[in-house]
Amino acid sequence: MKGLLNEIGLLSIQRGKKKQSRDQFCKKEEGTGCGDWCPLFDEPIEVPLIHEKDSFRTLLQICQSRTLSFTELIDMRE
């Protein structure tokens, strides 16, 4: 799974072989995007893969202690 945090902190996810990513929305507040303005949105961290040299995953914890695992996460925030 690939992810993108755009300039304003909105999370978009690209799953499988789809070419376009889709903006993610909050499950608790209808019509609100999922992004870094939420107090339950943590900073992404890179975690090395034990069995693959020089490989890592980027983990992002969001609300309700859910953790997303990305093969690639592009962070465009300043």
C-alpha positions in Angstrom: 0.0 0.0 0.0 1.3 3.5 -0.9 0.3 6.7 0.8 0.6 10.4 0.4 0.4 13.2 2.9 -0.3 16.3 0.8 0.8 19.9 1.5 -2.0 20.5 4.0 -1.6 17.1 5.7 -4.5 15.2 4.1 -3.9 11.4 3.8 -4.5 9.7 0.5 -4.0 5.9 -0.1 -3.2 3.9 -3.2 -4.1 0.2 -2.8 -3.2 -2.7 -5.0 -2.6 -2.0 -8.7 -4.8 1.1 -8.9 -2.9 4.0 -10.3 -4.7 6.8 -8.4 -4.8 7.3 -4.7 -8.0 8.1 -2.8 -8.4 10.8 -0.1 -9.3 9.3 3.2 -12.1 10.6 5.4 -12.7 10.6 9.1 -15.0 7.8 10.4 -16.1 9.9 13.4 -16.8 13.3 11.7 -18.6 12.9 8.4 -17.3 15.1 5.6 -13.9 15.7 7.3 -10.7 14.4 5.8 -8.3 12.2 7.7 -5.1 14.3 8.3 -2.5 15.7 10.6 -4.9 18.3 12.1 -6.5 15.5 14.1 -5.0 15.0 17.6 -5.3 11.2 17.1 -3.1 11.3 14.0 0.5 10.4 14.8 3.8 11.1 12.9 4.9 8.4 10.5 7.9 6.3 11.5 10.1 4.1 9.4 10.7 0.5 10.7 13.3 -1.8 9.2 12.2 -5.2 7.8 14.2 -7.9 9.6 14.5 -10.4 6.8 15.1 -7.9 3.9 18.3 -5.9 4.0 17.9 -2.2 3.4 14.1 -2.5 3.3 11.6 -0.8 5.6 7.9 0.0 6.1 6.5 3.3 7.1 3.9 3.0 9.9 1.3 5.6 10.6 -0.9 5.3 13.7 -4.3 7.0 13.3 -7.5 7.0 15.4 -8.7 4.1 17.5 -5.1 2.8 17.7 -5.2 1.7 14.1 -1.8 1.4 12.4 -1.4 1.7 8.7 1.7 0.0 7.0 3.0 1.6 3.8 5.6 0.3 1.4 5.9 4.0 0.4 4.7 7.1 2.1 5.4 10.5 0.5 5.2 13.4 2.9 4.7 16.7 1.1 4.1 18.7 4.3 6.6 21.5 5.1 
